[in-house]
């Protein structure tokens, strides 16, 4: 191991980078540092990559959560102070990411109120290892810490490498969808749709981008809608629905990934957002600006590999149901999860061949749907797969009673702070959980989604190691989808590495389980062409 102090800045960043590079080449140590997000980007800009690290700040956040102490400062200075019974300094403020081309921050600009020396960092590290040993499952928690730290390295490397992006193609597709940009106001197609929507409601001056105005317009037309979400509007019969749905989709593209976005975020043929490892309570990633995790499918046509290169796109299908089979220990569900299509196997086993009913039952159990078409399907699931059903039911009961629930590796669910959607627990269209008992619905899905995030993170870390020494580069990671940019002649090797990493992730988390975690893998020249 090697320590990197954030307490006293070196005379030049290049001095630090040179020292790190020399030690890295000698023995590939595990670096102990305060925050990968603060330190590693500057090393990457200096041309230095490291193999391993222990991120004190991310580890502290995991340990605080495990102890039920969410919201306390997680910076190393705070951890050092708490160990001595001293007041903990607050976490440093981290403003949103600036688009590429703006002034880059200095290496040590986000120091905590109390800068630590190397021996202080080592004390924090040793104290964290003592606390890890006291967790419910220390071995699992160590894997979680290692994966979280590796994820932070990958997040910084992906932001540094950037996602290949053709600004000229982006401009063409925007003009195709929206019409040419206007000097003032929205592009032509949005203006046309606004007129159609107003005509359908028999109004003038309605702003379709205002949910409040749209809900009121429907009410005046005798249609009661709770909100303007697409899945709600699709159930409504009214002439305004079709143009409104098109407007919502195109407006989101124009505001989130339109011409201004491209001018701000795409430089030198690359889109370089700032990823935030563990930025969502479930352990999923977030971003500080750029919207890299929510690129609409149509906009992905601009994500084109370099000449002579390609993308290897790997997507873990049916991940959460397979995770439920693994963590619950339900042998019958695990046998179904050994198949390539879990829902089809489930349908054959227990739902008279009805795949749709099997899917609704399993998703309903994980997301807390209790009414509608799910009732008879859930009854079958409860009877045929009682161990899996009880696993999520127990998590729901614990959450409703105010207790702690954890992922397989030990990430702990925080107290309620908002809706499931706000926290990243977004149910698919097949299920629509009813209002009420929100905490139970949140915790029943947390134990599954957070574990799925861990599996994906371990896959990513394993794949990063497998790609070392090649020209291939990880360029995108969205929940359970990984994108690798590589020379075309290396595509077969990358595909093999991806499949092996998925299998390894399953073994590391769940041991000798019969559950399979298959991947849909595509080798394409444009991201939009992936399955």
C-alpha positions as CSV (number, residue, x, y, z in Angstrom):
1,X,0.0,0.0,0.0
2,X,1.0,3.6,-0.5
3,X,-0.3,6.8,1.1
4,X,-1.1,10.0,-0.7
5,X,-1.5,12.9,1.6
6,X,-4.1,15.6,0.8
7,X,-2.6,17.8,3.5
8,X,0.4,19.6,2.0
9,X,0.3,20.3,-1.7
10,X,3.5,19.4,-3.6
11,X,5.4,22.3,-5.3
12,X,4.0,21.1,-8.6
13,X,1.3,18.7,-9.6
14,X,3.8,17.2,-12.0
15,X,6.1,16.2,-9.1
16,X,3.3,14.3,-7.5
17,X,2.3,12.7,-10.8
18,X,5.9,11.6,-11.4
19,X,6.2,10.1,-8.0
20,X,2.9,8.2,-8.3
21,X,3.9,6.9,-11.7
22,X,7.2,5.6,-10.5
23,X,5.7,3.8,-7.5
24,X,2.9,2.4,-9.7
25,X,5.3,1.0,-12.2
26,X,7.3,-0.6,-9.4
27,X,4.7,-2.6,-7.5
28,X,1.2,-1.5,-8.3
29,X,0.3,-0.5,-4.7
30,X,-3.1,0.1,-3.3
31,X,-3.2,3.9,-2.8
32,X,-4.8,5.3,0.3
33,X,-6.2,8.7,-0.3
34,X,-9.0,11.0,0.8
35,X,-11.1,11.1,-2.3
36,X,-10.6,9.7,-5.7
37,X,-12.9,12.3,-7.2
38,X,-10.7,15.1,-5.9
39,X,-7.3,13.6,-6.6
40,X,-7.4,11.2,-9.5
41,X,-8.6,13.4,-12.4
42,X,-5.5,15.6,-12.0
43,X,-3.3,12.5,-12.2
44,X,-5.1,11.3,-15.3
45,X,-4.5,14.7,-16.9
46,X,-0.9,14.3,-16.2
47,X,-0.9,10.9,-17.9
48,X,-0.8,8.7,-14.8
49,X,-3.2,5.8,-14.1
50,X,-3.3,3.7,-10.9
51,X,-4.4,0.1,-10.5
52,X,-6.0,0.1,-7.1
53,X,-7.0,2.5,-4.3
54,X,-8.8,2.7,-1.0
55,X,-11.1,5.7,-1.1
56,X,-11.4,6.9,2.5
57,X,-14.4,9.1,1.9
58,X,-16.5,6.6,0.1
59,X,-15.6,3.9,2.7
60,X,-16.6,6.3,5.5
61,X,-20.0,6.9,3.8
62,X,-20.6,3.2,3.6
63,X,-19.6,2.6,7.3
64,X,-21.7,5.6,8.5
65,X,-24.7,4.2,6.7
66,X,-24.2,0.7,8.1
67,X,-24.2,2.3,11.6
68,X,-27.4,4.2,10.8
69,X,-25.6,7.6,10.9
70,X,-26.5,8.9,7.5
71,X,-25.8,12.6,6.9
72,X,-22.8,12.9,9.1
73,X,-19.6,14.3,7.5
74,X,-17.8,11.6,5.6
75,X,-14.5,13.3,4.8
76,X,-11.4,11.8,6.4
77,X,-10.9,14.8,8.7
78,X,-14.3,14.1,10.1
79,X,-13.6,10.4,10.5
80,X,-10.3,11.3,12.3
81,X,-12.1,13.7,14.6
82,X,-14.9,11.3,15.5
83,X,-12.4,8.7,16.5
84,X,-11.0,11.2,19.1
85,X,-14.4,12.5,20.3
86,X,-13.8,15.8,18.6
87,X,-16.3,17.9,16.6
88,X,-16.3,16.7,13.0
89,X,-15.6,19.3,10.3
90,X,-18.3,19.5,7.5
91,X,-17.8,18.0,4.1
92,X,-16.3,20.3,1.5
93,X,-18.7,21.8,-1.0
94,X,-18.5,20.3,-4.5
95,X,-20.2,22.5,-7.1
96,X,-21.7,21.0,-10.2
97,X,-19.3,20.0,-13.0
98,X,-18.2,22.6,-15.5
99,X,-18.5,21.7,-19.1
100,X,-15.3,20.8,-20.9
101,X,-13.2,23.8,-22.0
102,X,-13.8,25.7,-18.8
103,X,-11.0,26.3,-16.3
104,X,-10.0,23.1,-14.5
105,X,-9.7,23.1,-10.7
106,X,-6.5,22.7,-8.9
107,X,-5.5,19.3,-7.5
108,X,-6.1,20.2,-3.9
109,X,-8.8,22.9,-4.1
110,X,-11.4,20.9,-2.1
111,X,-9.4,20.3,1.1
112,X,-11.4,19.8,4.3
113,X,-11.3,22.3,7.1
114,X,-8.6,20.2,8.9
115,X,-5.9,19.0,6.5
116,X,-4.5,15.6,7.4
117,X,-0.9,14.3,7.2
118,X,0.0,10.8,6.0
119,X,0.0,9.3,9.5
120,X,-3.5,10.7,10.0
121,X,-4.7,9.1,6.8
122,X,-3.2,5.8,7.9
123,X,-5.0,6.1,11.3
124,X,-8.3,6.7,9.5
125,X,-7.6,3.7,7.2
126,X,-6.8,1.4,10.2
127,X,-9.9,2.6,12.1
128,X,-12.1,1.9,9.0
129,X,-10.7,-1.6,8.8
130,X,-11.5,-2.2,12.5
131,X,-15.1,-1.0,11.9
132,X,-15.4,-3.2,8.8
133,X,-14.5,-6.2,10.9
134,X,-17.5,-5.4,13.1
135,X,-20.1,-5.3,10.4
136,X,-22.6,-8.0,9.9
137,X,-20.7,-9.8,7.1
138,X,-17.1,-8.4,7.1
139,X,-16.0,-10.4,4.0
140,X,-18.9,-9.1,1.9
141,X,-18.4,-5.6,3.2
142,X,-14.7,-5.7,2.2
143,X,-15.8,-6.6,-1.3
144,X,-18.2,-3.7,-1.3
145,X,-15.5,-1.2,-0.2
146,X,-13.1,-2.6,-2.8
147,X,-15.7,-2.4,-5.6
148,X,-16.8,1.1,-4.5
149,X,-13.2,2.4,-4.6
150,X,-12.5,0.7,-8.0
151,X,-15.7,2.3,-9.3
152,X,-14.5,5.7,-8.3
153,X,-11.3,5.1,-10.4
154,X,-13.3,3.9,-13.3
155,X,-15.7,6.9,-13.1
156,X,-12.7,9.3,-13.3
157,X,-11.2,7.4,-16.1
158,X,-14.4,7.4,-18.1
159,X,-14.8,11.1,-17.7
160,X,-11.2,11.6,-18.8
161,X,-11.4,9.3,-21.9
162,X,-14.8,10.6,-22.9
163,X,-17.6,9.0,-25.0
164,X,-17.0,9.4,-28.8
165,X,-19.5,11.9,-30.1
166,X,-20.0,13.3,-33.6
167,X,-21.3,16.8,-33.3
168,X,-22.1,17.0,-37.0
169,X,-24.3,13.9,-36.8
170,X,-25.9,15.3,-33.6
171,X,-26.8,18.5,-35.5
172,X,-28.3,16.6,-38.4
173,X,-30.6,14.5,-36.1
174,X,-31.7,17.5,-34.2
175,X,-32.7,19.3,-37.4
176,X,-34.5,16.1,-38.5
177,X,-36.4,15.9,-35.2
178,X,-36.9,19.5,-34.4
179,X,-36.3,21.6,-37.5
180,X,-33.6,24.2,-37.6
181,X,-32.8,26.2,-34.4
182,X,-34.5,29.5,-34.1
183,X,-32.8,32.8,-33.0
184,X,-35.5,33.1,-30.3
185,X,-37.7,30.5,-28.8
186,X,-38.2,26.8,-29.4
187,X,-37.5,25.2,-32.8
188,X,-40.2,24.9,-35.4
189,X,-41.5,21.4,-34.6
190,X,-42.1,22.3,-30.9
191,X,-44.0,25.4,-32.0
192,X,-46.1,23.3,-34.4
193,X,-46.9,20.8,-31.6
194,X,-47.8,23.6,-29.2
195,X,-50.3,24.9,-31.7
196,X,-51.8,21.4,-32.1
197,X,-52.1,20.9,-28.4
198,X,-53.8,24.3,-27.9
199,X,-56.2,23.5,-30.7
200,X,-57.1,20.1,-29.2
201,X,-57.9,21.8,-25.9
202,X,-59.7,24.7,-27.5
203,X,-57.4,27.1,-25.8
204,X,-54.7,29.7,-26.6
205,X,-51.5,30.3,-24.7
206,X,-51.2,26.9,-23.0
207,X,-47.6,26.0,-22.3
208,X,-47.2,22.2,-22.9
209,X,-44.0,22.2,-20.9
210,X,-46.0,23.1,-17.8
211,X,-47.4,20.1,-16.0
212,X,-49.7,22.3,-13.9
213,X,-51.2,23.9,-17.0
214,X,-51.7,20.6,-18.8
215,X,-53.4,19.0,-15.8
216,X,-55.8,22.0,-15.6
217,X,-56.5,21.8,-19.3
218,X,-57.4,18.1,-19.0
219,X,-59.6,18.9,-16.0
220,X,-61.5,21.6,-18.0
221,X,-62.0,19.0,-20.7
222,X,-63.5,16.6,-18.1
223,X,-60.5,14.3,-17.8
224,X,-58.9,13.8,-14.4
225,X,-55.2,13.0,-14.6
226,X,-52.9,13.0,-11.5
227,X,-49.8,14.1,-13.5
228,X,-48.4,14.3,-17.0
229,X,-46.2,11.2,-16.9
230,X,-46.2,9.4,-20.3
231,X,-47.6,6.2,-18.9
232,X,-50.5,8.1,-17.4
233,X,-51.3,10.0,-20.6
234,X,-51.2,6.9,-22.7
235,X,-54.3,5.7,-20.9
236,X,-56.2,8.8,-21.8
237,X,-58.4,9.2,-24.8
238,X,-58.2,12.8,-25.9
239,X,-57.0,14.5,-29.2
240,X,-54.3,16.4,-27.2
241,X,-52.6,13.2,-26.0
242,X,-50.7,12.3,-29.2
243,X,-49.2,15.7,-29.9
244,X,-48.5,16.1,-26.1
245,X,-46.5,12.9,-25.9
246,X,-44.5,13.9,-29.0
247,X,-43.9,17.4,-27.5
248,X,-42.7,15.9,-24.2
249,X,-40.2,13.7,-25.9
250,X,-38.9,16.4,-28.3
251,X,-38.8,19.1,-25.6
252,X,-36.7,16.9,-23.4
253,X,-34.3,16.3,-26.2
254,X,-34.1,20.0,-27.0
255,X,-33.5,21.1,-23.4
256,X,-31.3,18.3,-22.2
257,X,-29.3,17.3,-25.3
258,X,-29.9,20.0,-27.9
259,X,-27.6,22.4,-29.6
260,X,-26.6,24.3,-26.4
261,X,-25.8,21.0,-24.7
262,X,-23.6,19.9,-27.5
263,X,-21.7,23.2,-27.6
264,X,-21.1,23.0,-23.9
265,X,-20.2,19.4,-23.4
266,X,-18.7,18.0,-26.6
267,X,-15.1,18.9,-27.3
268,X,-12.6,17.3,-29.6
269,X,-15.0,14.5,-30.6
270,X,-15.7,13.4,-27.0
271,X,-18.4,13.9,-24.5
272,X,-16.8,14.1,-21.0
273,X,-19.2,14.3,-18.1
274,X,-18.3,14.0,-14.4
275,X,-19.5,10.7,-13.0
276,X,-20.3,10.3,-9.3
277,X,-19.7,6.8,-8.1
278,X,-22.3,5.7,-5.6
279,X,-24.2,8.9,-6.2
280,X,-27.7,7.3,-5.6
281,X,-28.7,5.7,-2.4
282,X,-28.9,2.3,-4.0
283,X,-25.3,2.5,-5.1
284,X,-26.0,3.4,-8.7
285,X,-24.0,6.2,-10.3
286,X,-25.0,9.8,-10.9
287,X,-23.5,12.6,-12.8
288,X,-22.7,16.2,-12.1
289,X,-23.9,17.8,-15.3
290,X,-24.1,16.5,-18.9
291,X,-26.8,13.9,-18.4
292,X,-24.6,11.0,-19.5
293,X,-26.9,8.4,-17.7
294,X,-30.0,9.6,-19.5
295,X,-29.1,9.9,-23.2
296,X,-32.2,9.3,-25.3
297,X,-32.0,6.5,-27.7
298,X,-32.5,8.7,-30.7
299,X,-29.6,10.9,-29.7
300,X,-27.3,7.9,-29.4
301,X,-27.1,8.0,-33.2
302,X,-24.4,10.6,-32.6
303,X,-22.3,8.2,-30.6
304,X,-20.1,6.7,-33.3
305,X,-16.9,4.8,-32.9
306,X,-13.6,6.1,-34.2
307,X,-12.4,4.9,-37.6
308,X,-11.2,1.3,-37.3
309,X,-12.8,1.0,-33.8
310,X,-16.1,-0.3,-32.5
311,X,-18.3,-0.4,-29.5
312,X,-18.8,-3.6,-27.4
313,X,-22.2,-3.0,-25.6
314,X,-23.1,-5.4,-22.9
315,X,-26.5,-5.3,-21.2
316,X,-27.5,-7.5,-18.3
317,X,-31.0,-8.5,-19.0
318,X,-33.5,-9.5,-16.2
319,X,-30.8,-8.6,-13.6
320,X,-33.0,-7.7,-10.6
321,X,-35.1,-10.9,-10.8
322,X,-31.9,-13.0,-11.0
323,X,-30.5,-11.2,-8.0
324,X,-33.7,-12.0,-6.1
325,X,-33.2,-15.6,-6.9
326,X,-29.6,-15.5,-5.7
327,X,-30.0,-13.6,-2.5
328,X,-33.2,-15.3,-1.3
329,X,-31.9,-18.8,-1.7
330,X,-35.2,-19.9,-3.3
331,X,-34.1,-23.1,-5.0
332,X,-37.1,-23.2,-7.4
333,X,-36.6,-19.6,-8.6
334,X,-32.9,-20.3,-8.9
335,X,-33.6,-23.1,-11.3
336,X,-35.6,-20.8,-13.4
337,X,-32.8,-18.2,-13.2
338,X,-30.4,-20.8,-14.6
339,X,-32.2,-20.3,-18.0
340,X,-31.4,-17.7,-20.6
341,X,-34.9,-16.2,-20.3
342,X,-36.0,-16.3,-16.7
343,X,-39.5,-15.1,-17.3
344,X,-40.1,-17.8,-19.9
345,X,-38.8,-20.5,-17.6
346,X,-41.0,-19.1,-14.8
347,X,-44.0,-19.2,-17.1
348,X,-43.4,-22.8,-18.1
349,X,-42.9,-23.8,-14.5
350,X,-45.8,-22.1,-12.8
351,X,-47.8,-19.8,-15.0
352,X,-49.2,-22.1,-17.7
353,X,-46.8,-20.7,-20.2
354,X,-47.9,-17.1,-19.8
355,X,-44.7,-15.1,-19.8
356,X,-46.3,-11.8,-19.4
357,X,-48.1,-12.9,-16.2
358,X,-44.9,-14.4,-14.8
359,X,-43.1,-11.1,-15.5
360,X,-45.8,-9.0,-13.8
361,X,-45.8,-11.3,-10.8
362,X,-42.0,-11.0,-10.2
363,X,-41.8,-7.3,-10.9
364,X,-44.9,-6.7,-8.7
365,X,-43.3,-8.6,-5.8
366,X,-40.1,-6.5,-6.1
367,X,-41.9,-3.1,-6.5
368,X,-44.8,-3.7,-4.2
369,X,-47.7,-3.8,-6.6
370,X,-50.8,-5.1,-4.8
371,X,-53.7,-4.5,-7.1
372,X,-55.1,-4.9,-10.6
373,X,-53.8,-7.7,-12.8
374,X,-51.0,-8.5,-10.4
375,X,-53.3,-10.0,-7.7
376,X,-53.7,-13.5,-9.2
377,X,-50.1,-13.6,-10.5
378,X,-48.8,-12.6,-7.0
379,X,-50.9,-15.4,-5.5
380,X,-49.1,-17.9,-7.7
381,X,-45.7,-16.5,-6.9
382,X,-46.4,-16.6,-3.2
383,X,-47.5,-20.2,-3.4
384,X,-44.8,-21.5,-5.8
385,X,-41.8,-19.4,-4.7
386,X,-42.4,-18.7,-1.0
387,X,-38.8,-18.2,0.0
388,X,-38.2,-15.5,-2.6
389,X,-41.6,-13.9,-1.9
390,X,-40.9,-13.7,1.8
391,X,-37.4,-12.2,1.2
392,X,-38.9,-9.0,-0.2
393,X,-41.9,-9.0,2.1
394,X,-39.6,-9.1,5.1
395,X,-37.6,-6.2,3.7
396,X,-40.9,-4.3,3.3
397,X,-42.0,-5.0,6.9
398,X,-38.7,-4.0,8.3
399,X,-38.8,-0.7,6.4
400,X,-42.3,0.1,7.5
401,X,-41.3,-0.6,11.1
402,X,-38.4,1.8,10.8
403,X,-35.7,-0.9,10.8
404,X,-32.5,-1.2,8.7
405,X,-32.3,-3.2,5.5
406,X,-29.1,-3.9,3.7
407,X,-27.9,-5.0,0.3
408,X,-26.1,-8.4,0.0
409,X,-22.7,-6.8,0.5
410,X,-23.9,-4.4,3.3
411,X,-24.9,-1.1,1.8
412,X,-27.6,0.2,4.1
413,X,-30.8,1.9,3.1
414,X,-31.1,5.5,4.4
415,X,-34.2,6.8,6.1
416,X,-37.0,8.1,3.9
417,X,-36.2,11.4,2.2
418,X,-38.4,11.5,-0.8
419,X,-40.2,9.4,-3.4
420,X,-38.8,6.2,-4.8
421,X,-38.3,7.9,-8.2
422,X,-36.2,10.6,-6.6
423,X,-34.0,8.0,-5.0
424,X,-33.5,6.2,-8.2
425,X,-35.9,3.3,-7.5
426,X,-38.0,3.8,-10.6
427,X,-40.5,0.9,-11.3
428,X,-40.9,-0.3,-14.9
429,X,-44.0,0.4,-16.9
430,X,-45.4,-3.1,-16.3
431,X,-46.1,-2.3,-12.6
432,X,-47.6,0.8,-11.0
433,X,-47.3,0.6,-7.2
434,X,-50.3,2.1,-5.4
435,X,-50.0,5.1,-3.1
436,X,-49.4,4.5,0.6
437,X,-46.9,2.3,2.4
438,X,-44.1,4.0,0.4
439,X,-41.4,3.1,2.9
440,X,-42.1,-0.6,2.5
441,X,-42.1,-0.4,-1.3
442,X,-38.8,1.4,-1.1
443,X,-37.0,-1.1,1.2
444,X,-38.4,-4.2,-0.6
445,X,-36.8,-3.0,-3.8
446,X,-33.7,-1.5,-2.2
447,X,-32.4,-4.9,-1.1
448,X,-32.6,-6.1,-4.7
449,X,-31.6,-3.0,-6.7
450,X,-28.7,-2.2,-4.4
451,X,-27.4,-5.7,-4.8
452,X,-27.9,-5.5,-8.5
453,X,-25.8,-2.3,-8.5
454,X,-23.1,-4.2,-6.6
455,X,-23.0,-7.0,-9.1
456,X,-22.7,-4.5,-11.9
457,X,-19.9,-2.7,-10.1
458,X,-18.0,-5.8,-9.5
459,X,-18.4,-6.8,-13.1
460,X,-17.0,-3.3,-14.1
461,X,-14.0,-3.6,-11.8
462,X,-13.2,-7.1,-13.0
463,X,-13.5,-6.0,-16.6
464,X,-11.2,-3.0,-16.0
465,X,-8.5,-5.3,-14.8
466,X,-9.1,-7.7,-17.8
467,X,-8.6,-4.8,-20.3
468,X,-5.3,-3.6,-18.8
469,X,-2.6,-3.6,-21.4
470,X,-5.0,-3.3,-24.3
471,X,-6.1,-0.2,-26.2
472,X,-9.8,-0.8,-25.2
473,X,-11.3,1.8,-23.0
474,X,-14.5,1.8,-20.8
475,X,-16.5,4.8,-22.0
476,X,-20.0,4.4,-20.6
477,X,-21.7,2.6,-17.6
478,X,-25.5,3.0,-17.1
479,X,-26.8,0.8,-14.2
480,X,-26.5,-2.6,-15.8
481,X,-25.1,-1.7,-19.2
482,X,-21.4,-1.4,-20.0
483,X,-19.9,0.2,-23.2
484,X,-16.3,-0.5,-24.3
485,X,-14.6,1.4,-27.1
486,X,-11.9,-0.7,-28.8
487,X,-10.0,-1.4,-32.0
488,X,-12.1,-3.6,-34.2
489,X,-9.5,-6.4,-34.2
490,X,-9.8,-6.6,-30.4
491,X,-13.6,-6.9,-30.3
492,X,-13.7,-10.7,-29.9
493,X,-11.3,-10.6,-27.0
494,X,-13.3,-7.8,-25.3
495,X,-16.6,-9.8,-25.8
496,X,-15.0,-12.8,-24.1
497,X,-13.7,-10.6,-21.3
498,X,-17.1,-9.1,-20.7
499,X,-18.8,-12.5,-20.4
500,X,-16.1,-13.8,-18.1
501,X,-16.3,-10.7,-15.9
502,X,-20.1,-11.3,-15.6
503,X,-19.5,-14.8,-14.5
504,X,-16.8,-13.8,-12.1
505,X,-19.0,-11.1,-10.5
506,X,-21.7,-13.7,-9.8
507,X,-19.2,-16.0,-8.2
508,X,-17.6,-13.3,-6.1
509,X,-21.0,-12.1,-4.7
510,X,-23.0,-15.3,-4.4
511,X,-20.5,-18.2,-4.5
512,X,-21.6,-21.5,-6.2
513,X,-25.1,-20.4,-7.1
514,X,-27.0,-22.0,-10.0
515,X,-28.3,-18.5,-11.0
516,X,-26.9,-17.3,-14.3
517,X,-26.2,-13.6,-15.2
518,X,-26.2,-13.7,-19.0
519,X,-25.4,-10.6,-21.0
520,X,-26.8,-9.4,-24.3
521,X,-23.6,-8.3,-26.1
522,X,-23.5,-6.3,-29.4
523,X,-20.5,-5.2,-31.4
524,X,-21.5,-2.1,-33.3
525,X,-20.1,1.0,-35.0
526,X,-22.8,3.3,-33.5
527,X,-24.2,3.0,-30.0
528,X,-27.8,3.3,-31.3
529,X,-27.4,0.0,-33.2
530,X,-26.9,-2.0,-30.1
531,X,-29.7,-4.4,-29.0
